[in-house]
Each structure stands twice: as C-alpha cells, then as structure tokens.
Amino acid sequence: MTRPMVMATVLAGMGVLHLAAPRPFDGLIPRALPGPARAWTYGSGVAELAVAGLLAVPGSRRAGGRAAQLLFLAVWPGNFYHAYRARNASPRTRAITLARLPLQIPMIAAAGRIAAGR
C-alpha cells in the first residue's frame, strides 16, 4: 500500500471513530475553544474523512497532502492539552500522551512529501 493510501486509511479510520465513538476524543478538545467539545470532535472527524478522500484519489493527492499537514498542525494543540491534563495521571498515561507530541512531526513530514508528489 502506498504512503498516501496508508495515510488515507488511518485518517478514515480515525474519522469514523470520532463520529461513532466521540466521547474519548471530547477530552482532547482545549476548553479555550468556543462551543461544545463534541462539536469540535465531530468537526475533526469530518475533516479527517475529507482529507482521507483527497488522499485516496490520485488527482487530489497533492491537495490531500497539504490538507493533511494542516489537519495535523490543527490537532497538535489538542495533543498538548491532553498531555498537560495528564500531568498527574499514571506514568503509563503520561508516557502515552507525551509520546504523541513528537510523533506528529513525522506525520506532518510524510504529508508534506505527499503534497510535493514524492
């Protein structure tokens, strides 16, 4: 499976999860954002599905790569917020929330390579 299709599959899966089982994702939404967390959770699920669609179609793949970069950057503050909220949690939970932060970097870079047609 090609890099764009792997990314499309993962994003589609996450998008479906956001829509089908939104509760775990609501806690990732920073309280500073206006409106209910659930609306942001659903919105990010729809965005993930849209980006997955762009990546899955060869003619829109470059736009999908750029959209994926923007999406990954947009959700990064939620990951920081989740790590901050987990600062007093179990060591395992803290490790997971902290590990997610640097893992965004290779995802953003991979999306950039897709956007560049590589």
Backbone bond lengths (Angstrom), bond angles and torsions (degrees), N, CA, C in turn:
res aa  C-N    CA-C-N  psi(-1)  N-CA   C-N-CA  omega(-1)  CA-C   N-CA-C  phi
1 M - - - 1.452 - - 1.530 108.39 -
2 T 1.318 116.92 135.87 1.462 121.45 -178.33 1.531 111.39 -73.74
3 R 1.333 115.74 160.20 1.469 120.90 179.07 1.529 112.02 -54.16
4 P 1.342 119.06 -46.41 1.465 118.18 179.27 1.531 112.67 -61.08
5 M 1.324 117.05 -37.97 1.459 119.54 -178.92 1.524 111.81 -72.88
6 V 1.326 117.00 -33.97 1.468 119.50 175.22 1.528 109.18 -63.81
7 M 1.333 115.97 -47.46 1.462 119.68 -179.88 1.528 110.61 -63.22
8 A 1.335 116.92 -40.82 1.465 120.77 178.67 1.530 110.46 -62.14
9 T 1.312 116.85 -42.01 1.463 121.11 -179.44 1.521 111.05 -64.70
10 V 1.322 116.41 -45.55 1.470 120.22 179.54 1.523 110.44 -63.89
11 L 1.330 117.06 -45.75 1.459 119.86 179.75 1.530 111.65 -63.98
12 A 1.322 117.49 -40.16 1.463 119.91 177.81 1.520 110.70 -63.13
13 G 1.328 116.47 -42.60 1.462 120.20 178.01 1.514 112.06 -61.49
14 M 1.334 116.44 -44.18 1.460 119.98 178.81 1.525 111.04 -67.25
15 G 1.315 116.93 -37.49 1.459 120.26 177.94 1.519 111.26 -61.77
16 V 1.317 116.17 -44.64 1.464 120.33 177.69 1.526 110.01 -62.23
17 L 1.333 117.26 -43.00 1.470 119.96 178.68 1.524 111.75 -61.18
18 H 1.326 117.01 -42.11 1.467 120.32 178.74 1.533 111.11 -59.23
19 L 1.323 116.20 -36.95 1.456 120.06 -177.47 1.528 112.69 -84.11
20 A 1.320 117.24 -36.99 1.466 121.24 -175.96 1.523 113.07 -83.81
21 A 1.315 117.11 -33.22 1.470 121.41 -178.06 1.529 108.51 -138.08
22 P 1.333 117.56 71.45 1.464 120.66 -171.16 1.531 115.76 -74.42
23 R 1.295 118.53 -22.19 1.466 120.95 -171.51 1.531 114.22 -52.87
24 P 1.341 119.89 -48.58 1.477 118.48 -179.18 1.535 112.87 -61.35
25 F 1.317 117.12 -28.34 1.460 120.69 -177.60 1.528 112.10 -80.73
26 D 1.324 117.06 -24.18 1.464 120.44 -179.87 1.528 111.68 -57.49
27 G 1.328 117.08 -35.13 1.458 121.25 -179.22 1.519 113.87 -69.96
28 L 1.318 117.32 -12.65 1.467 121.08 178.87 1.520 111.97 -85.96
29 I 1.316 116.58 -11.89 1.452 120.85 -175.02 1.527 109.49 -81.58
30 P 1.333 117.80 119.40 1.470 119.77 178.38 1.531 111.10 -59.08
31 R 1.302 116.06 136.47 1.464 121.48 -178.57 1.534 112.25 -63.44
32 A 1.317 117.07 -21.60 1.468 120.66 -178.87 1.528 112.39 -68.98
33 L 1.324 117.46 -18.43 1.461 119.67 179.69 1.532 109.53 -73.06
34 P 1.314 116.82 142.22 1.468 119.24 -178.65 1.529 111.23 -72.86
35 G 1.312 115.33 150.46 1.455 120.83 175.82 1.516 112.63 84.06
36 P 1.333 115.02 177.43 1.464 119.43 -178.06 1.526 112.38 -73.16
37 A 1.316 115.35 145.99 1.465 121.09 178.53 1.521 111.12 -58.01
38 R 1.314 116.79 -37.41 1.470 120.35 -177.67 1.525 111.33 -59.56
39 A 1.317 117.68 -37.46 1.465 120.02 178.46 1.531 110.41 -63.19
40 W 1.323 116.66 -40.29 1.467 120.71 177.80 1.525 110.47 -67.52
41 T 1.328 116.75 -38.65 1.462 120.75 178.31 1.522 109.95 -61.92
42 Y 1.329 116.47 -48.45 1.461 119.75 178.85 1.532 110.98 -63.52
43 G 1.324 115.94 -41.43 1.459 120.07 179.15 1.518 112.20 -60.66
44 S 1.324 116.68 -42.17 1.465 118.75 179.66 1.524 110.57 -69.22
45 G 1.335 117.41 -33.50 1.464 119.89 176.00 1.520 111.60 -63.28
46 V 1.319 116.16 -43.88 1.469 120.73 177.82 1.528 109.83 -64.12
47 A 1.331 116.82 -41.66 1.466 120.16 178.85 1.529 110.57 -62.37
48 E 1.319 117.20 -42.14 1.471 120.33 178.87 1.526 110.84 -62.20
49 L 1.322 116.68 -42.17 1.470 119.44 178.02 1.529 111.34 -65.06
50 A 1.325 117.32 -39.91 1.465 120.55 179.10 1.524 111.10 -64.55
51 V 1.321 116.77 -44.40 1.471 120.44 179.37 1.527 109.60 -65.57
52 A 1.319 117.38 -39.73 1.470 120.74 177.31 1.529 109.83 -58.70
53 G 1.327 116.00 -42.37 1.463 119.51 178.16 1.510 112.69 -62.14
54 L 1.328 116.41 -42.39 1.471 120.01 177.68 1.527 111.20 -61.85
55 L 1.321 116.50 -41.48 1.462 120.76 -178.95 1.527 112.35 -69.72
56 A 1.321 116.93 -30.25 1.460 120.99 -175.67 1.527 112.77 -75.28
57 V 1.319 117.55 -23.01 1.471 121.64 -177.31 1.535 108.45 -99.47
58 P 1.337 117.68 119.02 1.468 119.29 -176.79 1.529 114.55 -52.26
59 G 1.301 118.85 -37.28 1.465 121.46 -177.63 1.523 113.98 -69.35
60 S 1.304 117.81 -20.82 1.470 120.87 -179.86 1.524 112.48 -114.48
61 R 1.317 115.46 12.15 1.462 120.40 -174.23 1.531 112.91 -62.48
62 R 1.324 117.68 -41.83 1.475 119.33 -179.96 1.521 110.63 -64.14
63 A 1.321 116.93 -42.99 1.466 120.44 176.10 1.528 109.64 -63.46
64 G 1.319 116.59 -37.66 1.463 120.67 177.46 1.518 112.16 -63.31
65 G 1.327 116.86 -37.89 1.465 120.30 177.05 1.517 111.57 -63.51
66 R 1.322 115.60 -43.74 1.472 119.61 178.68 1.529 109.72 -66.63
67 A 1.322 117.12 -41.78 1.469 120.74 178.53 1.528 110.89 -63.59
68 A 1.327 116.78 -37.60 1.471 120.26 177.82 1.526 110.32 -64.62
69 Q 1.332 116.92 -41.61 1.468 119.48 176.56 1.527 110.50 -57.66
70 L 1.315 116.00 -47.66 1.465 120.30 -179.21 1.525 111.13 -63.67
71 L 1.313 116.74 -39.96 1.459 120.63 178.74 1.529 110.88 -63.49
72 F 1.327 116.60 -46.30 1.463 120.20 -179.71 1.529 111.16 -63.04
73 L 1.319 116.39 -37.44 1.465 119.69 176.16 1.525 111.44 -68.42
74 A 1.325 116.52 -36.88 1.464 120.33 -178.59 1.522 112.52 -68.25
75 V 1.323 118.00 -33.61 1.467 119.93 -178.19 1.531 112.89 -88.09
76 W 1.329 116.41 -10.81 1.458 119.82 -178.87 1.533 112.71 -57.90
77 P 1.325 120.03 -42.08 1.472 118.54 177.45 1.532 112.78 -59.24
78 G 1.324 117.03 -32.95 1.460 119.67 175.98 1.514 111.67 -64.68
79 N 1.328 116.70 -36.58 1.465 120.00 177.24 1.530 111.00 -68.19
80 F 1.337 116.59 -39.05 1.471 119.96 175.25 1.528 110.14 -62.35
81 Y 1.317 115.68 -43.94 1.460 120.91 -179.96 1.527 110.73 -61.49
82 H 1.324 115.86 -42.98 1.455 119.82 178.89 1.528 110.77 -63.39
83 A 1.319 117.45 -41.89 1.467 120.59 177.95 1.526 110.79 -64.01
84 Y 1.317 116.85 -40.18 1.465 120.84 178.00 1.526 110.48 -62.92
85 R 1.331 116.34 -45.40 1.464 119.82 -179.47 1.522 112.07 -66.28
86 A 1.315 117.58 -23.86 1.473 121.76 -178.69 1.522 112.42 -90.53
87 R 1.326 117.67 8.25 1.466 120.01 -174.19 1.530 113.18 -60.58
88 N 1.330 118.44 -24.32 1.464 121.76 178.70 1.525 112.18 -108.84
89 A 1.311 116.84 11.25 1.464 121.58 -179.48 1.528 110.15 -80.80
90 S 1.308 115.32 -175.34 1.465 120.45 179.04 1.528 110.07 -62.55
91 P 1.320 117.35 155.86 1.474 119.35 177.47 1.531 112.44 -56.16
92 R 1.314 117.60 -37.17 1.465 121.04 179.81 1.535 110.40 -63.54
93 T 1.322 116.79 -47.14 1.459 120.71 -179.98 1.520 110.91 -63.78
94 R 1.331 116.79 -42.79 1.473 119.88 177.82 1.520 110.59 -60.83
95 A 1.337 116.62 -43.01 1.466 120.28 -178.92 1.529 110.96 -62.65
96 I 1.321 116.68 -42.26 1.463 120.35 -179.35 1.530 110.50 -64.96
97 T 1.341 116.13 -46.15 1.469 118.40 -177.65 1.521 111.63 -67.05
98 L 1.318 117.31 -34.86 1.462 120.06 178.55 1.530 111.88 -74.12
99 A 1.326 117.00 -35.88 1.467 120.54 -179.05 1.523 111.66 -66.08
100 R 1.317 116.91 -28.89 1.460 120.35 -179.35 1.527 111.77 -65.77
101 L 1.321 117.28 -28.58 1.470 120.05 -175.28 1.525 112.62 -62.82
102 P 1.338 119.55 -55.63 1.470 117.89 -179.95 1.522 113.35 -71.69
103 L 1.330 117.79 -19.61 1.460 119.67 179.28 1.526 112.24 -69.07
104 Q 1.322 117.33 -18.81 1.470 120.23 176.35 1.534 110.54 -65.75
105 I 1.329 116.69 -30.98 1.470 120.29 -175.66 1.528 112.02 -61.04
106 P 1.342 119.79 -50.58 1.467 117.52 178.14 1.530 112.98 -66.01
107 M 1.326 117.16 -28.20 1.465 119.32 177.03 1.524 110.32 -67.69
108 I 1.326 116.63 -42.20 1.460 121.18 178.16 1.536 109.36 -64.36
109 A 1.332 116.31 -42.05 1.468 120.37 179.56 1.522 111.14 -64.89
110 A 1.327 117.44 -41.91 1.478 120.54 179.47 1.528 109.95 -63.64
111 A 1.323 117.15 -41.25 1.465 120.41 177.19 1.525 110.15 -62.51
112 G 1.333 117.28 -37.64 1.468 121.48 177.12 1.518 111.76 -63.30
113 R 1.330 116.59 -39.37 1.477 119.43 177.66 1.530 110.63 -65.33
114 I 1.323 116.37 -37.46 1.460 119.59 177.27 1.524 109.47 -65.00
115 A 1.340 116.60 -44.34 1.463 120.97 179.12 1.525 111.72 -60.89
116 A 1.327 116.74 -32.56 1.460 121.29 179.87 1.524 112.46 -83.25
117 G 1.318 116.72 -2.83 1.452 120.59 179.64 1.520 114.04 80.72
118 R 1.324 116.55 20.52 1.467 120.21 179.24 1.499 110.71 -105.79
